[in-house]
Amino acid sequence: MPSRRRVMAYGALLAGGATLAGCDESAVQQATARLQRRLVLPGSVDGRERLRALVQAATLAPSSHNTQCWRFVLGREQIRIEPDTTRRCPAVDPDDHHLLVSLGCATENLVQAALAHGLMAEPQVGADGRISVALAPTRPRLSSRYTAIVQRQTTRGVFDGRPLPAATWRQLEDAAEAEGVAARLITDTAGLERLLAAVVAGLRTQLSNRAFVDELVRWLRFDAEEAARSGDGLFIGCNGQPSMPPWLARRLVRRFLHADSEARRSAEQLRSSAGVVILASDAAGGPARWVEVGRAFQRLALEATAAGLQLSLLNPPVEVAALRAPLAAAFGLGTLRPDLVVRIGRGARLPDSLRRPLDAVIA
């Protein structure tokens, strides 16, 4: 999902003499990313152009492997959000859970943008996960969540380890509140270590699965030119990794993507976090509930961003089906399905990911 970026360590490759892409290339990539995050000024457009402005904001939501697995159909007084099944990730997401969570994230961005543009958005989720968003005039309101849309990012960076005030955690938990969705907060050392054990178990299972690794590598973007050409995927520069020629990286990546190194990276990330929120939902809820999980996560992400915080996902224990029930039992979630593992803290911004052109996602 919306947002886990698993990228290999490059130390051994660099020692072997791999050539790095120039700084100018990364600067162009980031200038493009910033341009894509310049939202249309509310009140400056109407009609179809206003609907396109809402879609632009929606596309800045996170998605699993940054697949941007959505399509938007513009009506007169509504926007439909549909899954783009050509962008499925069957190895990591065989039941399309993350795909539908991603649609929920886009929906929440659209709801926040609509209010800024003087429209009340009322999403209705069908049994198949397709979302119809009815739009009606209302008084415009610029919320802190709307303004956070352009700043929100998921990052694999290390945080500073400082705790957050209890009032901040309450604010974040309130943002994630939704019918049928539970938020479990973990801040104690023992709880975080239990969670780390589950993350490592998930990593070992996933990285021993060739289909999972092949799928991940397909969505990795190894230099800024490749990232710009596709407008999607996991650009390694967004995780602070140096660019490499794609032809070389794709030949060598599997040698250096190991469970042990990823486990060490995850341990550093988790132990530097102020805490973790596990989002869980009714296991029988299906597609409609997963969309609501996505909306809850996006509200949490926007609220955290507005508060000057960073966040990312550590989802291996919810992506490996056999680990979900033990994870739920370990953290008092009963029969709920753990959906997302969200780590939160204070940390530096990293480069932003790119997006595909609007015309590529509007039907």
N, C-alpha and C positions, 0 to 999 in steps of 0.2 A: 504493500500500500504506500495511502498516501504517504509515504515517505520514507522507506528505509534505503540507504545507499551503501551497499556492501562493495567496497573496492579494495583491491589487493595492495599490499605494501610494495613499494618500488625500489627499495634500497638495493637489492641484489641486481636488479636490472640496470640501475644507474652505475653501479660499480662495474658492470660489464660494458659500459661505454655507450649506452643508449643516448641518442641526441634529443635534447629538450626542445620543445617549440619555443619561439621567441616571445618576449613579453608583449610585443605589439599585438600578437594574435589574441592573447588573453584579454588585452585591453579592449579590442574590438568586440569580443564576445560579451564582456561586461557592459559596454556601451549599448549593445543591442538589448541585453536583458533589462537595463534601466529604461530604455525607450519603451519596451513592451509593458513596463509597469507604470507608465504615465496614463492614469485613468482620465477619461473624458470628463471635463468640468461639468458637474451637475447643473442643469438649467440651460446648458448651451446647445442642446440637441433635443429633437423630439421625433415622433414617428419611428420609422425603422432604424434610424441612426441611434435613437435612444435604446432600442432593444439590442443593437449591436454593442453599445456601451456596456449593457448589463452582461452580455456574453463575454466581453473582454475581461470584466472583473471575475466572472465565474471561472474562466480558464486559468486564472492565477492560483487556483486551488491546487493542493497536492494530489498526486495520483500514484498508484503502485508502480514502481520503476520509472516514474515520470512518463508513463505511456500516454497520458492525456486521452483516456479511453471513453470519450464522450462525443456526442453529436447534439446539435441544437437546431430545433425547427422553430422558426419564428412565425407566429400568428398575428392576428390583429390585436388581441388583448391577452395573449398568453404566449409562453415559451415552453416547448417540450424539450426535456433533456432525456436522451436515449443512450444506451450503452453502444459503444463501437466495438462489436465483438471481434473485429479483425485485430484488435489490440489486446486481446486476452493474454493472460500469462498462466497457462494451464498447469505448469509444473509447481509454481509457488502458490497458485490460487485456483485450484481445480474446481471449486464450487462457485467461483465468481464473487466471493465475499468481498475481497479487496476492491474489485471493480465497482461494485455497488456502493461500498463505502466512499470510493472516490467520487462517484456521482453525487453522493450526499454532501461531500465537501464543496463541490461546485455549486450545488443548490444553495447552500448557506451563503456563499459569497454573492450569489445572485440576489438573494433576499436582502442582504445588507446593502448592495448597490442600488437595488430598486428603491429602497426607502430614501436613499440620498438623492435619487432622481425624481422623487415625488410620486412613487408608486408603491402600493401595498401588494406584496407578493404572497400568494397562498398556494404552497405546493401540495399536490395530491399524488401519493405514490401508489401505482398499480401493483397488482400481485406479481407482475413480471419485473418490477423494479423501474419501469419507465415512469417519468415524473412529469406531470402537467402543472405548470406554474401560472395560475390566473393572476392578472395584474389589474389593479384598480387605482384611480387617482387618490392621493392622500397628501398631507402636508409634508414637504421635504424635511428630512432630518439627517444631518451628518453625524454619525456615531463614531466613537473611537474604534469600534470594530471595523467599520468601513475604511477609515484611514489606515488601519493596520494591514489591509489586504496587500498593499504594495511592499510592505516590509517583512511580512511573514515568510519564514523559510524553515525547512527542516534541515538540520546540520548534523554531521557526524563529529563535529568539533568537541573538544574537551571543555567542560564548564569549570567554574572557579570553586565549586564545592561548598560555597556559603549557603546556610539555611535560609529559607524564606519565612517571613512572618506568618503566623497562623491566619491573619486576616487575608493575606494574599492567597493562601491555599483555599480559604472559603470562597473567595471571589472566583477562583478558577473552577472549583467544584460546582458552584452555582451556574457558571457559564455552560458547563457540560450537562446540566440537568435536562432530561428528556424522558418522556413516557416510555417505559420499558427498557431504559438504559441506566446502568449503575456505574458509578465511578468509585473505585477503591484506591485510596491514597496510601502510599508506602514511603515513609521517610526514615524509619529506624534502620540501623546498620544490619541487624539480623535479617530483617525482611528483605532488604536490598541484596544481601548475599544469597538468600534463598532464591530470589528472582534471578540473580546472575547464574546460578546453577541451572535453572530452567533455560535461560538464554543459551548457555553453552551447549546444553543437550540438544537444543533445536539446531544450533549451528552445525554440530557434528553430523546430525541426521541429514540436513540439507546439503552440506558440502560433500557428502559421500554419495549424493544422488547426481548422476551425470546429467540427467535431463534438467535438473534445477540449475546446475552450473552453466550448461549450454544456454539456457534461457536468460540467465543473468548476463552472460557475456554478450548476447545479442543486443541487450539494451544499454551496455556500457558505451560511452563516447569518449575516445581517448585523446582527442585534441579539439581545439576550438573550432576548426574548420568543419570537422565531422559533426560536432554539436550543432553548429549553425545550419549545416545542410539539412539535418533531420528535424531540428527544432524540438526534439524530444529526448528521452533517455537520460541516463545518469552520466553527466559530464564529470570526469574525475577531478577537474579543476575546482568544482564546487565543494570538494572535500579537502582542498588544499594539496592535492597530489599534482606532481608535474605532468605535463602533457607528453605523449609519446606518439610516434608514427603508428597509426592504427594497424597497418599491415604487420608490423613487428609485435605490437602489443597483443594482438589476437593469437599470434603463434605461441607466445610465452606466458600469457596470463594464467593458464591453468597450473603451471608449475609453482606459482607464487600465491595462489589463493588457497590457503590452508586453514583448517579449523583452529589450530593452535594459535596462529597469529591473529585470526579474527577474534578468538576468545580473549586474548590479551587486550586487543583494542576495545572490545565490548566492556571488559572489566574496568578499563581506564575511564571509559565514557560513563558507565553507571556509577562508579565510586566518586566521580567528580560532580554528580548531579545533586541538586537540592532534594529531589524526590521523584517519584514515579506515580503516574495515575494509570491504573488499568481500567479500561472501559469494557463493559460486558453487557450482554443482552440476553433476552429469552432465546434459548437455542431453537425454539420452534417458530420464532418470529419470521424467519426467511428474508427474502429480498427487501420488503418494505421496512423491516426493522433495521437491516444493514444500512439502508439509506439514512435512517434516523441516527444511527451510530456515527456515520460520516458527518452529518450536520452537527452533532454534539461535539465531535472532535474538532471540527473547524471553529466552532464558537470558542472552545477551549484554547485553540491555537491563536486565534485573533486576540482574545483577552490577554493571553500571556505576552504576545507581541506588543500590545498596547502598554503593558506594564514593564516593558524593557527586558523581557526574558527571551531565552531561546529554548527550543524543544526539538526533539527528534524521536524516532520510533525504534524500538528494539523488539521486533515482532516474531523472531523464530519460534518461541514457545506457543504462539497462537496460530502459526502457520503449519506446524506439524500436528496433525489431528490427534495423535496418540498422547500428546503432551497437554492438551487443553484441560481435560478433566483433572489431572494432578495439579495443574496450575490453579484452577478454580478452587480445589479443595484446600490448597496451601494458603489461599488468601480469603477464605470465607465467602466465596461467591456461589456456593451451593450448586444448583443445576444450570446456572447461567453460563453462556458461552463467552469466554474471554475473547474480545474482538481486537483490541489494540493495546500495546504497552508503550506509554508515552513518558519519556524522561524530560525533565524540566530543570532549568537552572539559568545562571547568568554566564554568558560567554560572548565571544567575538563573532561578528557576522563573517560569513564566508561568501564567496561569489554566488550569485543567483543563477538558477537554471533558466533555460530558454523555453519559449512556447512556440507552437505552430501558428501560422497565420490564421486569422479569424475565418477567412473563406474556406480553410481546410476543415473546419469543425462545424460550420453552419450548413445545414442541408438545403 
